């Protein structure tokens, strides 16, 4: 069977290609992709950064769609199930095969293309993985630095946990308003007088037991080190793509736990799929304010250019295939 697939052929250049799709293997499902999220990594690949293979290559890993066929060994799914996928890409394609353990069921009964677009699941699995790999005690104070798309998903998840207080810092007032809407107790511009005052109060009171670094920036990482309590945890959720400098002496003196909560930190990352299913069913993750751009796959060039420039209020983009 032939299907359209999206390729990055060289720096800042995309192409739609026809590729062959084989029947699913015994442990796979075949999916009609309805939509696929544009990860920040995709926009870096578009720029020629963080490449894992030479040009040209297919890409994408945040698909949602409808199962059209299941392999002989698959028991949890049947044809017609509406699902989200994690990794296992490339997912920017009309039809794809993926291992069944990398697939989760969508909540409710999405019908329209937009319904599917707002239920991208892979980023939420990453957030669940992050929480599962740090110790969260009842009443802990949590600081989240950076309230972009992934930071806001973290805000939603922590709001539904048993923490005591959540404080968010960012340089974008509009994103902080969303953080407040989704349950943050205190939201501050990190470069403002008020933000510096709140940060000072956190330090004076002994620091926060958990600091989640979602900004991917040097100032964000430096702030995380300052705000975490002795014996506390820095969850380095962001992908820091550049060299960073900091005084690591306090890591030893204060017994800090530094955990890189990327998917690869858990060898059983796929186990978090079912956990995320349950949280999505409860409504823990709501993305209607976060997914700001939805475009047909023929407009992939425009989408990636918009994502790179963060133009027109861009937070998160989704490509659709019907």
N, C-alpha and C positions, 0 to 999 in steps of 0.2 A: 504494500500500500504506500502511496506517495502522500506526503504532507508538507506544509510550509513550515520552515524553521528559520529563526532569526540568527544572523551571524554578525560578529564584529570582524571585519575583514582587514582593517588597518586602523591606525589611530584616528578616532572620531569619525569612523566610516562604518555604516551598517549595510546589510543586504538581506533580502529574503531569498532563501534557497529551497528547492524541493529536495526532500530526503526520503529514503525508504524506511518504513517502520515494519519490523517483523512482528509476528504474534508474540504475546507475552510468554516468558519462561515459566516453569511450574511455580516458582515462588514470587511471581510478579503480577501486577495488574496493569491493564492498558487503559489510559485515561484520555477522554476528550477534554482538552484544556480549555476552560472558559476564560480564565484570567491568570496573570502571573505578575507578582509584585516586582518592582524595580528596586533591588537592593543598592545600598551605597557602594558596595563592591562592584556592581555592574557599571556604575558611573565611573569608577576608577579604571575598570577594564577598558571602557570606552576611551579613556584618556591615555591608555597604554601603560597603566600602573598595575602593580600586583598581579602580573600575568603568571599563570601556571602552565601555559602552553603558547607556542608561537601563533601568530595570525595565519589564517583565519580560524575562528572557532565559534561554536554555538555557545549559548550562555543561559543564565536564569536558573533559579532554584526555589521559587516561591509560588508554585502552581496551585490552583484550585480548579476542580472540574467534576466530571461525571464518569464513573467507571463504565467502559464499554465491554470489557472482557476480563476474565480472571484466569490465572494459571491453575493447573490441576491441583496443586498443593494448598491453594489459598482457601481458608475457611471463614475468615472474618468479614469478607466483603462479597457482594454479588453485583452483577451488572445493574446499573442504574443508581448505585450509591453515589451520594454527593460528598466529595472529599477534598482535603487539603494535603499537600505533599511537603516533605522536608528534604532538602538536598536532593541527591539522586538525579540531578538534572542531566543534560540541559533541558530546562522547562519552558523556554520561550519558543513554543512549538504548538501546532494544532493538536497533535496526538503524541503521547509519550508512554513508554513502559517504565515502570519503577517497582522496586521491591515492595511487597505488601507491608512490611514492618516500617516503612518510611511514609505511611499513609494514615491519616486520621479522618474520622467522620465529621462533617460539618453539622453545626446545630441548626435546628429549625428546618425549613424547607425552602432554601433559596431558589428563586425562579428566574429573575431577570439577571442580565449580565452584571448590573450594578450590585445586586444582592451578593453575587459571588465575589466581586471585587472587594467588598468591604469585609470579607471573611478570610482574607489571606492569613494562613495559620503559622507558617514557618517562623516569622519573627517572634510570635508569642511563645512558641516552643523554646526559642533561644532564651527568652526571659524566664520561663519556668526552669530551664536548665541552670540559669544563673542563680535563682533562689534555692534550687535544690543542692547546690554545691557550696553554699555558705550556711553558717549556723545562725538562724534568726531566733532570738529568744523573746518571750513575751515582754512587751514594754520597751524594747530596744528603740533608741533614736536612730533614724535613718536619714542620711543626707544624700540627695541625688544631684550630681553636678552635670548639667547638660540636659535640657528637656526638649530635644529633638524627637524624632519619631520613636526611636528605641528607648530614650529616656522616659517618654510619656507612657509607653507600654509598661515600663518598670513602675512608674507612679501608680498605674491602675492595679498592678499585681500587689504591690506593697500595701495599697489602701485596703485590700481585702484580706490582709494577713493580721497578725496579732501584735503589730508594732505599737509603740507608744506615741511617737510623733514623727512626722516626715517634713523635712525642710529641703526646698529645691533652689538651686542657683542656675542662672543662665544669663546670657547677654541680650536675649530677645524677649521683650515684654509680652508679646502676643503668645509665645509658647508658654511663658510662665502663667498666663491667664488660663491656658488649657490645663496646666499642672494643677492649678487651684481647683478648677472644675472637676478634675478627676480624683481629688482627695488629698492633695498636699495641704499641710497645715500652715506652712509659711513659705512664701515664694519671694525671692529677692533677685534683683539685678546684681550680679557678682561684682561689677565695677562701680556700683553706686555707694554713696555714703551709708545708706541703710543696709546694703548688703555687707559692707565691711563691719558695720556694727553688729549685725546678726552673727557673722562669722566669728567676731571677737567674743561674743557671748557664749557661743558653742565651745570655743577653746577654753575660756575661763571656767566653764562648768564641767570640764573634764573630757570634752569631746564626744563625738557620736560613735556608738558601738559599730555601726555599719555605714560606710561611705561608698556609694556606687558611682564610679567615674564613667560617665556616658558622653563626655564632650570630645574625647580624642585629641585634646589640646594640651600644650605645655602648662598654661595657667590652670587648667582643670586638674591635671595630675598633681601639680604643686599644692593646690588648694586641698585636694583629697588627703595628702600627707599631713597637712596642718590641722585638719578638722577631725581626723579619726582619733578615738580614745586609745590610751595604752591598753594593749591586749585586744584592740578592736580589729575589724576586718575592712580592708579596701577591696571591693569587688571591681576589678579593672574590666568593665564590660566593653568599653570602647576598643576599637582597633587603632592603636597609635602607629601611624605610618611613617613617622620621622624619628630621628634620634631625640632622646629626652635627657635632660640633666636635672638632678636634684640631690639634696643631701640625704643619703641613705642611712646615716648614722642612727637616726631615730627609729629606723626599722628594727634595729637590734635592741637599742636601749628601751624602747617601748613595747617590744615583743609583738610587732604588728603582723597580722596575717594578710598577705598579699596574694589574691587569687585571681587568675586570669579566667574569667567566666565566659570564655568563648566555647562554641560547641565541642571543640576537640578536648576540652578539659574533662569530659565525661565519656569514657569508652562505650557507655550504654546510652548515648544521646537519644536514640530512637525510643527508649523507654518512656521519655517525657511526652510522647505523642498522645497517649491515652490520658495522661494527667491534664494535658492542655485541652483535649476534647471536653473533659468534665468542666474545666474552668470557662471555656467558651460557652458551654451549655448554660452555665450560671450567669453569663453576661459580664464576667470579669473584664474581658477585653472588648472595648468599643472603639471602632476605627473610623467612624463616619466623619469626625473632625480632623482625623490624621491623614487620611488618604485624600489629597488635594487635587490630584490630576489623574484622570482616567482617559486613555487613548487607545484607539484601534491599533493592531499590530503593524499596519501599513505606515503608521506615524512613529515608528520606533526611533528614527533619527531625531525627530523633534523632541520626543520624550527624553532621550538621553542628554540632549543639549540643554533642555530645561532643568533636568536633575543636576547636571554639572554646574550650571549657573545659579541654581536655587532661585530661579526667576518666578515671578507671579505668585508669590506666597507659597512656593513649593515646600512641602514636608515629605510626602511619600507619593510615588507614582505607581500606577497599575496599568499593564498592557492587557487588552482584551482580544479574544480570538473568535468571537461570533457577533 
